[in-house]
Amino acid sequence: MSAGFDLRDEPWIPVRLLTGESVRLGLRQVFRQAHEIEDLELPVPPAAAGLMRILAAITARIAAAGDDCLDDLDVAENVKDWLDLRRRVLRAGRFDADVVNRYFDKDVLSGRFDLFDPERPFLQDPRLRTECVDPKGAPNPSGVNKLVMGRPTGINGAVLFGHFTDTAPVPVPAAEAAWHLIAQLYFGPSGQCTPRRITDDRTGSGDAAPLRKSVSYFPWGPDLFTSLILAVPRLQGEELGETEDLYPWEGELLDPLQPLPAMTWPGRTLTGRFRHAVLLVPSSDGRQVTDAYITWSTHAPASMVRDPYQILDRRKDGNFQPREADGARALWRDLDALLLKDDRQEIQRPPAFDALPRTLLPTLRVRAYGFDQDGKQKDNVWFASTTPRVLTWLEENDEEMAHHIKRCHASAEEVGDRLDFAAKVAWKIATDSSVDPSPKTKVKLDARKPGPWASGALTLFWPKAETEFWRLTKPERRTDRPLKPFTHAALSALDEAIGPSSRADIRVARARHRARSMLLALLSPNAG
């Protein structure tokens, strides 16, 4: 039997203290020192997105004022009472160390935070040892490369983040394995997986994890204590349910063949929607993970619940879906969706941004964690981003500024769309001698041949647009016509993308002139 790795006290969570020092802490010390911690420094953003939900869930259990905790359903059913309780908790400025210890030292949780506990390893299913076997009954693990996000899997897997192969798997430190365990449970793929035999059937396919291809947004305070308190979601009516609210490490293992329990607040909302089952295989000293089983945990229909940290966009069919992560999209382009009150028409902001304490707004930033993926197996890029202190511009606090932000963003998107089209027109004119370059001629584009200028121009445009956006947030730069600075940024990006042209290259010169005219038309009184 291998040694354990107790996540309560083993240093596995990277943080930066207010002193600037970077250290690793266990769960217990993260909460005991949360008021001394400036930031999380977890280098795997999908793991950080999941960890924040786990930390918020534990925060609801231990954040108390008097005899009441933030997870008290009797208090939460009255919004005013719950917000008053949260204010009192925030006023304390830190978690009570005795309350923290009482939670983590409960007898019922013995071993439940151990990454390698033989009976109830943290967020894992020990039944996979006997259920993930080949047709001859031999163990059939998935491989440590399947666990670690970014590593290639299979014989022909693409090498993206390092030279790892299944023929010579490299063990991963236990602390990092905990990160990737969380990332898999929240962002894991759909489709083919390691088969799991429970009955006579040996099923080897599963559903996508609950946060796959999404981005999460959190109000971010000056210290981790504030960020965690604000991350605890308010009670949503549909999350009540009739069953006891338990986290995976608090309750019993679920039956994979039975319907899922009803959604409850806050536990199952934050930690009870997993579609994967994982079991880590440790080294003999418990300091590394040498293999892993990753398979499906349920095929029951997913419970519908509003995630408190996601923007929802209306689809063409009228339903809403979480905003998808885009590795090429900067956070400022989502800012108006976070600042404006939820009108339930086209965009719904994350509930975590509702009813934030006004006295804290000048200190609050936005932290985003995203993973650009497809809905099945392909992973593109993950990212983390943080804004300046912008939540003082929430519509409830500064309606004029919130709508100014919306106008600026809308103008940037309009110019970006026009730049994309104009650059494609320019490429068509420059490369197709049958096209008349005169301004009044309609140019028919071929979607299969967009040319390189559009993508090049947009790549150059968006950083320039971000610079102009933040300039426009300064009081002396506010304007009712924000199109102008974005248009000039687009003209500059277009010229850089096309590059210099000789006098003899008349078609490129005409193409550039046509594209610039299309952009400048945005500034005319009759634009649009």
C-alpha positions as semicolon CSV with decimal commas, in nm:
position;residue;x (nm);y (nm);z (nm)
1;M;0,000;0,000;0,000
2;S;0,132;0,345;-0,092
3;A;0,161;0,640;0,144
4;G;-0,118;0,897;0,138
5;F;-0,127;1,253;0,010
6;D;-0,361;1,451;0,236
7;L;-0,483;1,757;0,047
8;R;-0,580;1,925;0,373
9;D;-0,217;1,971;0,473
10;E;0,010;1,877;0,183
11;P;0,133;2,189;-0,003
12;W;-0,038;2,157;-0,343
13;I;-0,214;2,490;-0,410
14;P;0,020;2,762;-0,544
15;V;-0,062;3,107;-0,407
16;R;0,098;3,451;-0,390
17;L;0,093;3,617;-0,050
18;L;0,027;3,987;0,000
19;T;0,398;4,018;0,074
20;G;0,470;3,907;-0,283
21;E;0,608;3,568;-0,179
22;S;0,494;3,264;-0,381
23;V;0,426;2,949;-0,176
24;R;0,223;2,629;-0,189
25;L;-0,036;2,553;0,076
26;G;-0,281;2,278;0,164
27;L;-0,654;2,338;0,185
28;R;-0,646;2,405;0,559
29;Q;-0,384;2,679;0,535
30;V;-0,544;2,832;0,226
31;F;-0,849;2,907;0,439
32;R;-0,660;2,996;0,757
33;Q;-0,438;3,240;0,562
34;A;-0,688;3,353;0,298
35;H;-0,676;3,712;0,429
36;E;-0,297;3,707;0,376
37;I;-0,316;3,566;0,020
38;E;-0,330;3,802;-0,275
39;D;-0,394;3,551;-0,551
40;L;-0,404;3,193;-0,671
41;E;-0,113;3,102;-0,895
42;L;-0,233;2,769;-1,030
43;P;-0,074;2,744;-1,377
44;V;-0,353;2,529;-1,529
45;P;-0,656;2,759;-1,579
46;P;-0,915;2,480;-1,621
47;A;-0,798;2,339;-1,289
48;A;-0,821;2,687;-1,134
49;A;-1,180;2,726;-1,261
50;G;-1,273;2,397;-1,094
51;L;-1,074;2,467;-0,779
52;M;-1,254;2,800;-0,732
53;R;-1,585;2,614;-0,731
54;I;-1,453;2,364;-0,476
55;L;-1,314;2,644;-0,258
56;A;-1,641;2,837;-0,286
57;A;-1,832;2,527;-0,178
58;I;-1,612;2,481;0,129
59;T;-1,635;2,855;0,199
60;A;-2,014;2,821;0,224
61;R;-1,964;2,563;0,501
62;I;-1,711;2,757;0,708
63;A;-1,790;3,128;0,650
64;A;-1,989;3,213;0,959
65;A;-2,113;3,506;1,163
66;G;-2,252;3,400;1,498
67;D;-2,434;3,069;1,457
68;D;-2,514;3,118;1,087
69;C;-2,306;2,998;0,789
70;L;-2,346;3,105;0,429
71;D;-2,489;2,763;0,340
72;D;-2,774;2,798;0,593
73;L;-3,085;2,733;0,384
74;D;-3,318;2,908;0,631
75;V;-3,114;3,228;0,596
76;A;-3,059;3,192;0,221
77;E;-3,431;3,173;0,145
78;N;-3,452;3,540;0,243
79;V;-3,221;3,734;0,011
80;K;-3,194;4,034;0,243
81;D;-3,099;3,816;0,541
82;W;-2,838;3,624;0,341
83;L;-2,678;3,942;0,202
84;D;-2,669;4,086;0,554
85;L;-2,497;3,768;0,675
86;R;-2,242;3,797;0,393
87;R;-2,170;4,159;0,492
88;R;-2,103;4,050;0,850
89;V;-1,873;3,771;0,731
90;L;-1,682;4,015;0,510
91;R;-1,653;4,259;0,798
92;A;-1,470;3,994;1,002
93;G;-1,195;4,004;0,740
94;R;-1,080;3,644;0,783
95;F;-1,199;3,289;0,836
96;D;-1,217;3,165;1,194
97;A;-0,928;2,917;1,229
98;D;-1,124;2,703;1,477
99;V;-1,419;2,672;1,236
100;V;-1,179;2,579;0,956
101;N;-1,021;2,308;1,170
102;R;-1,356;2,172;1,286
103;Y;-1,470;2,125;0,927
104;F;-1,156;1,955;0,800
105;D;-1,117;1,739;1,111
106;K;-1,469;1,594;1,112
107;D;-1,463;1,219;1,173
108;V;-1,699;1,161;0,882
109;L;-1,445;1,323;0,647
110;S;-1,154;1,106;0,763
111;G;-0,957;1,006;0,454
112;R;-1,195;1,190;0,223
113;F;-0,933;1,458;0,140
114;D;-0,656;1,204;0,081
115;L;-0,565;1,177;-0,287
116;F;-0,476;0,809;-0,243
117;D;-0,710;0,685;0,031
118;P;-0,789;0,319;-0,049
119;E;-1,159;0,354;0,031
120;R;-1,261;0,712;-0,058
121;P;-0,984;0,900;-0,243
122;F;-1,066;1,267;-0,297
123;L;-1,307;1,319;-0,592
124;Q;-1,233;0,967;-0,718
125;D;-1,409;0,632;-0,754
126;P;-1,215;0,335;-0,611
127;R;-1,454;0,093;-0,786
128;L;-1,267;0,156;-1,111
129;R;-0,994;-0,084;-0,998
130;T;-1,230;-0,375;-1,063
131;E;-1,466;-0,218;-1,318
132;C;-1,208;-0,093;-1,571
133;V;-1,066;-0,425;-1,683
134;D;-1,001;-0,583;-2,020
135;P;-1,205;-0,881;-2,149
136;K;-0,967;-1,119;-1,966
137;G;-1,017;-0,939;-1,635
138;A;-0,677;-0,766;-1,625
139;P;-0,654;-0,399;-1,514
140;N;-0,709;-0,159;-1,803
141;P;-0,596;0,191;-1,694
142;S;-0,616;0,492;-1,923
143;G;-0,256;0,606;-1,876
144;V;-0,107;0,902;-1,694
145;N;-0,085;1,098;-2,022
146;K;-0,464;1,083;-2,044
147;L;-0,485;1,248;-1,703
148;V;-0,251;1,540;-1,767
149;M;-0,417;1,808;-1,979
150;G;-0,187;1,908;-2,263
151;R;0,000;1,580;-2,291
152;P;-0,043;1,376;-2,611
153;T;-0,218;1,041;-2,583
154;G;-0,207;0,739;-2,807
155;I;0,068;0,637;-3,045
156;N;0,013;0,927;-3,284
157;G;-0,089;1,195;-3,033
158;A;0,016;1,550;-3,115
159;V;0,307;1,688;-2,911
160;L;0,179;2,024;-2,778
161;F;0,323;2,092;-2,432
162;G;0,617;1,851;-2,412
163;H;0,759;1,530;-2,548
164;F;0,553;1,265;-2,372
165;T;0,451;0,930;-2,519
166;D;0,241;0,639;-2,401
167;T;0,531;0,404;-2,467
168;A;0,740;0,581;-2,201
169;P;0,495;0,756;-1,964
170;V;0,643;1,009;-1,723
171;P;0,491;1,012;-1,371
172;V;0,340;1,340;-1,253
173;P;0,396;1,486;-0,903
174;A;0,100;1,422;-0,675
175;A;0,030;1,794;-0,628
176;E;0,005;1,847;-1,004
177;A;-0,200;1,531;-1,043
178;A;-0,458;1,692;-0,811
179;W;-0,477;1,990;-1,048
180;H;-0,538;1,768;-1,349
181;L;-0,788;1,553;-1,161
182;I;-0,997;1,866;-1,105
183;A;-0,947;1,982;-1,465
184;Q;-1,065;1,645;-1,600
185;L;-1,379;1,644;-1,385
186;Y;-1,479;1,994;-1,495
187;F;-1,346;2,007;-1,856
188;G;-1,302;1,644;-1,966
189;P;-1,398;1,521;-2,316
190;S;-1,697;1,334;-2,450
191;G;-1,694;1,025;-2,667
192;Q;-1,472;0,721;-2,641
193;C;-1,311;0,652;-2,304
194;T;-1,173;0,359;-2,106
195;P;-1,452;0,098;-2,091
196;R;-1,622;0,037;-1,758
197;R;-1,802;-0,289;-1,682
198;I;-2,072;-0,274;-1,414
199;T;-2,325;-0,522;-1,550
200;D;-2,272;-0,759;-1,842
201;D;-2,221;-0,455;-2,065
202;R;-1,876;-0,301;-2,100
203;T;-1,948;0,059;-2,198
204;G;-1,670;0,285;-2,326
205;S;-1,822;0,623;-2,404
206;G;-1,917;0,922;-2,196
207;D;-2,050;1,278;-2,194
208;A;-1,857;1,604;-2,184
209;A;-1,773;1,752;-1,845
210;P;-1,998;2,036;-1,721
211;L;-1,761;2,324;-1,802
212;R;-1,620;2,194;-2,130
213;K;-1,532;2,469;-2,384
214;S;-1,651;2,742;-2,148
215;V;-1,511;3,044;-1,966
216;S;-1,579;3,130;-1,601
217;Y;-1,585;3,481;-1,453
218;F;-1,529;3,568;-1,086
219;P;-1,542;3,897;-0,894
220;W;-1,184;3,926;-0,771
221;G;-1,104;4,105;-0,448
222;P;-0,782;4,247;-0,301
223;D;-0,727;3,922;-0,108
224;L;-0,838;3,561;-0,146
225;F;-1,070;3,582;0,155
226;T;-1,280;3,848;-0,019
227;S;-1,272;3,663;-0,352
228;L;-1,395;3,340;-0,191
229;I;-1,676;3,503;0,004
230;L;-1,799;3,675;-0,314
231;A;-1,771;3,345;-0,503
232;V;-2,034;3,179;-0,284
233;P;-2,346;3,196;-0,500
234;R;-2,681;3,312;-0,376
235;L;-2,962;3,057;-0,361
236;Q;-3,138;3,006;-0,694
237;G;-3,495;2,884;-0,662
238;E;-3,459;2,589;-0,897
239;E;-3,168;2,450;-0,697
240;L;-3,358;2,373;-0,377
241;G;-3,439;2,008;-0,433
242;E;-3,567;1,780;-0,161
243;T;-3,248;1,589;-0,088
244;E;-2,969;1,675;0,154
245;D;-2,706;1,904;0,003
246;L;-2,379;1,710;0,007
247;Y;-2,044;1,753;-0,164
248;P;-1,884;1,446;-0,328
249;W;-1,639;1,406;-0,037
250;E;-1,921;1,433;0,220
251;G;-2,170;1,178;0,086
252;E;-2,162;0,822;-0,039
253;L;-2,054;0,716;-0,386
254;L;-2,337;0,746;-0,635
255;D;-2,471;0,449;-0,828
256;P;-2,360;0,502;-1,191
257;L;-2,674;0,325;-1,320
258;Q;-2,928;0,525;-1,120
259;P;-3,078;0,870;-1,189
260;L;-2,877;1,161;-1,052
261;P;-2,988;1,329;-0,729
262;A;-3,180;1,653;-0,763
263;M;-2,977;1,971;-0,781
264;T;-2,925;2,137;-0,444
265;W;-2,761;2,459;-0,325
266;P;-2,474;2,523;-0,302
267;G;-2,308;2,180;-0,303
268;R;-2,433;1,998;-0,610
269;T;-2,452;2,322;-0,806
270;L;-2,077;2,369;-0,766
271;T;-1,942;2,015;-0,723
272;G;-2,215;1,770;-0,820
273;R;-2,238;1,778;-1,200
274;F;-1,942;1,559;-1,299
275;R;-1,976;1,321;-1,595
276;H;-1,640;1,147;-1,549
277;A;-1,503;0,904;-1,295
278;V;-1,130;0,905;-1,219
279;L;-0,894;0,694;-1,009
280;L;-0,527;0,782;-0,967
281;V;-0,256;0,517;-0,931
282;P;0,018;0,640;-0,694
283;S;0,383;0,550;-0,665
284;S;0,486;0,350;-0,359
285;D;0,591;0,662;-0,169
286;G;0,273;0,853;-0,255
287;R;0,462;1,146;-0,406
288;Q;0,378;1,077;-0,771
289;V;0,099;0,944;-0,990
290;T;0,216;0,674;-1,228
291;D;-0,115;0,582;-1,396
292;A;-0,483;0,671;-1,396
293;Y;-0,826;0,535;-1,482
294;I;-1,057;0,784;-1,655
295;T;-1,402;0,677;-1,767
296;W;-1,770;0,773;-1,748
297;S;-1,949;0,826;-1,417
298;T;-2,309;0,838;-1,536
299;H;-2,522;0,826;-1,850
300;A;-2,824;0,979;-1,677
301;P;-2,951;1,308;-1,824
302;A;-2,760;1,605;-1,687
303;S;-2,942;1,817;-1,431
304;M;-3,026;2,165;-1,554
305;V;-2,889;2,437;-1,330
306;R;-2,766;2,792;-1,376
307;D;-2,390;2,808;-1,329
308;P;-2,317;3,119;-1,119
309;Y;-1,996;3,216;-1,303
310;Q;-2,091;3,193;-1,671
311;I;-2,229;3,443;-1,922
312;L;-2,523;3,302;-2,113
313;D;-2,582;3,392;-2,480
314;R;-2,907;3,335;-2,666
315;R;-2,883;3,078;-2,943
316;K;-3,068;3,096;-3,271
317;D;-3,330;2,854;-3,137
318;G;-3,409;3,096;-2,854
319;N;-3,247;2,897;-2,575
320;F;-2,943;3,016;-2,379
321;Q;-2,602;2,853;-2,365
322;P;-2,278;2,937;-2,179
323;R;-2,045;3,170;-2,367
324;E;-1,778;2,956;-2,531
325;A;-1,413;3,013;-2,456
326;D;-1,215;3,169;-2,743
327;G;-0,840;3,183;-2,704
328;A;-0,822;3,477;-2,945
329;R;-1,080;3,689;-2,758
330;A;-0,955;3,930;-2,490
331;L;-1,148;3,970;-2,164
332;W;-1,237;4,337;-2,223
333;R;-1,474;4,227;-2,501
334;D;-1,689;4,052;-2,238
335;L;-1,688;4,340;-1,992
336;D;-2,022;4,496;-2,089
337;A;-2,192;4,157;-2,046
338;L;-2,065;4,153;-1,686
339;L;-2,150;4,516;-1,605
340;L;-2,500;4,545;-1,747
341;K;-2,794;4,414;-1,551
342;D;-2,946;4,090;-1,671
343;D;-3,229;4,180;-1,911
344;R;-3,285;3,814;-2,012
345;Q;-3,318;3,920;-2,377
346;E;-2,992;3,827;-2,550
347;I;-2,729;3,800;-2,276
348;Q;-2,748;3,696;-1,912
349;R;-2,464;3,796;-1,684
350;P;-2,327;3,554;-1,422
351;P;-2,534;3,557;-1,100
352;A;-2,208;3,596;-0,905
353;F;-2,201;3,959;-1,023
354;D;-2,544;4,042;-0,881
355;A;-2,579;4,225;-0,548
356;L;-2,207;4,280;-0,488
357;P;-2,138;4,500;-0,183
358;R;-2,121;4,864;-0,299
359;T;-1,845;4,950;-0,054
360;L;-1,618;4,691;-0,215
361;L;-1,686;4,779;-0,580
362;P;-1,389;5,021;-0,617
363;T;-1,154;4,737;-0,515
364;L;-1,295;4,459;-0,734
365;R;-1,155;4,323;-1,059
366;V;-1,274;4,041;-1,286
367;R;-1,085;3,713;-1,314
368;A;-1,161;3,483;-1,609
369;Y;-1,052;3,122;-1,658
370;G;-1,125;2,961;-1,994
371;F;-1,044;2,656;-2,202
372;D;-1,084;2,682;-2,579
373;Q;-1,199;2,330;-2,679
374;D;-1,447;2,163;-2,906
375;G;-1,736;1,968;-2,756
376;K;-1,566;1,631;-2,795
377;Q;-1,193;1,556;-2,774
378;K;-0,997;1,848;-2,918
379;D;-0,823;2,093;-2,683
380;N;-0,685;2,417;-2,829
381;V;-0,562;2,661;-2,565
382;W;-0,643;2,756;-2,207
383;F;-0,614;3,105;-2,063
384;A;-0,651;3,319;-1,753
385;S;-0,705;3,694;-1,754
386;T;-0,772;3,970;-1,504
387;T;-0,912;4,319;-1,559
388;P;-0,823;4,635;-1,368
389;R;-1,066;4,742;-1,092
390;V;-1,374;4,782;-1,312
391;L;-1,668;4,660;-1,105
392;T;-1,737;5,009;-0,976
393;W;-1,885;5,050;-1,328
394;L;-2,163;4,799;-1,266
395;E;-2,487;4,937;-1,403
396;E;-2,642;4,940;-1,054
397;N;-2,361;5,167;-0,936
398;D;-2,270;5,373;-1,246
399;E;-2,533;5,338;-1,518
400;E;-2,378;5,600;-1,747
401;M;-2,037;5,433;-1,747
402;A;-2,179;5,084;-1,795
403;H;-2,360;5,197;-2,110
404;H;-2,052;5,385;-2,227
405;I;-1,858;5,058;-2,201
406;K;-2,128;4,888;-2,405
407;R;-2,109;5,155;-2,677
408;C;-1,731;5,125;-2,695
409;H;-1,743;4,748;-2,722
410;A;-2,018;4,758;-2,984
411;S;-1,816;5,010;-3,186
412;A;-1,505;4,793;-3,170
413;E;-1,700;4,487;-3,286
414;E;-1,857;4,685;-3,572
415;V;-1,518;4,808;-3,688
416;G;-1,369;4,460;-3,650
417;D;-1,642;4,311;-3,869
418;R;-1,593;4,584;-4,131
419;L;-1,214;4,530;-4,124
420;D;-1,258;4,157;-4,179
421;F;-1,483;4,218;-4,480
422;A;-1,274;4,502;-4,624
423;A;-0,952;4,300;-4,604
424;K;-1,115;4,009;-4,787
425;V;-1,241;4,244;-5,058
426;A;-0,892;4,391;-5,090
427;W;-0,736;4,048;-5,132
428;K;-0,991;3,958;-5,399
429;I;-0,921;4,277;-5,592
430;A;-0,544;4,235;-5,564
431;T;-0,535;3,872;-5,675
432;D;-0,823;3,838;-5,924
433;S;-0,766;4,037;-6,244
434;S;-1,129;3,988;-6,349
435;V;-1,255;4,203;-6,059
436;D;-1,323;4,570;-6,129
437;P;-1,157;4,765;-5,839
438;S;-1,379;5,074;-5,878
439;P;-1,561;5,174;-5,556
440;K;-1,914;5,117;-5,690
441;T;-1,848;4,762;-5,811
442;K;-1,986;4,484;-5,592
443;V;-1,717;4,226;-5,520
444;K;-1,829;3,864;-5,484
445;L;-1,617;3,684;-5,225
446;D;-1,526;3,317;-5,219
447;A;-1,555;3,188;-4,860
448;R;-1,301;2,917;-4,940
449;K;-1,037;3,172;-5,040
450;P;-1,043;3,454;-4,784
451;G;-0,673;3,530;-4,830
452;P;-0,424;3,612;-4,552
453;W;-0,494;3,982;-4,513
454;A;-0,817;3,949;-4,308
455;S;-0,676;3,720;-4,040
456;G;-0,353;3,921;-4,030
457;A;-0,538;4,251;-3,999
458;L;-0,765;4,123;-3,720
459;T;-0,471;3,980;-3,528
460;L;-0,314;4,326;-3,538
461;F;-0,640;4,513;-3,480
462;W;-0,764;4,364;-3,154
463;P;-0,463;4,459;-2,938
464;K;-0,479;4,811;-3,083
465;A;-0,853;4,818;-3,014
466;E;-0,795;4,714;-2,654
467;T;-0,554;5,005;-2,607
468;E;-0,815;5,246;-2,745
469;F;-1,088;5,085;-2,530
470;W;-0,905;5,148;-2,205
471;R;-0,821;5,503;-2,316
472;L;-1,192;5,562;-2,375
473;T;-1,268;5,462;-2,015
474;K;-1,076;5,766;-1,887
475;P;-1,307;6,061;-1,807
476;E;-1,123;6,301;-2,038
477;R;-1,148;6,061;-2,333
478;R;-1,517;5,972;-2,316
479;T;-1,710;6,040;-2,634
480;D;-2,048;5,967;-2,785
481;R;-1,876;5,857;-3,108
482;P;-1,622;5,590;-3,012
483;L;-1,609;5,461;-3,371
484;K;-1,333;5,706;-3,467
485;P;-1,042;5,572;-3,257
486;F;-1,131;5,213;-3,344
487;T;-1,150;5,299;-3,714
488;H;-0,804;5,456;-3,706
489;A;-0,676;5,143;-3,529
490;A;-0,831;4,932;-3,806
491;L;-0,671;5,146;-4,079
492;S;-0,332;5,098;-3,916
493;A;-0,386;4,721;-3,885
494;L;-0,497;4,697;-4,248
495;D;-0,189;4,881;-4,375
496;E;0,040;4,657;-4,169
497;A;-0,133;4,341;-4,290
498;I;-0,114;4,440;-4,658
499;G;0,240;4,566;-4,621
500;P;0,426;4,807;-4,848
501;S;0,359;4,794;-5,220
502;S;0,562;4,928;-5,509
503;R;0,431;5,192;-5,747
504;A;0,420;4,929;-6,019
505;D;0,180;4,713;-5,818
506;I;-0,127;4,910;-5,911
507;R;-0,379;4,639;-5,817
508;V;-0,253;4,623;-5,456
509;A;-0,267;5,002;-5,434
510;R;-0,625;5,003;-5,562
511;A;-0,718;4,719;-5,329
512;R;-0,576;4,907;-5,031
513;H;-0,761;5,224;-5,131
514;R;-1,090;5,034;-5,167
515;A;-1,053;4,870;-4,824
516;R;-0,957;5,196;-4,652
517;S;-1,258;5,367;-4,810
518;M;-1,484;5,097;-4,670
519;L;-1,347;5,159;-4,322
520;L;-1,361;5,537;-4,346
521;A;-1,724;5,510;-4,453
522;L;-1,803;5,413;-4,094
523;L;-1,725;5,771;-3,991
524;S;-1,964;5,933;-4,239
525;P;-2,292;6,073;-4,104
526;N;-2,487;5,813;-4,301
527;A;-2,274;5,515;-4,193
528;G;-2,461;5,188;-4,173
